[in-house]
């Protein structure tokens, strides 16, 4: 019985210790943004936006080629595929990035307002001291 107890106690203690990974969970939470739809970071969102812009400019050149030769079926197929790809990337950007970008812009605007208010308070204090 003592031998069984000596085997079971270390086994159970290892299981209990292995189950406690709260530190790594908190670290992962802190690394993610506090956004319910977080999937991509700001850099990836910017790359997606730039990719959409590149695809739009590419489709514009294909449209110009179609205007010169409307009978070219390959160009029609190309522009249809490009527009589908642009639509898909735009949807991804709208769902995963748009709110994050808007939040970042709002934070910058709030910081600028605070900075402006702080500057205004300093200038008001200077004018009050001069009086």
Secondary structure as UniProt FT lines:
FT   HELIX           2..18
FT   HELIX           22..31
FT   TURN            36..37
FT   HELIX           42..68
FT   TURN            70..71
FT   HELIX           73..96
FT   HELIX           98..130
//
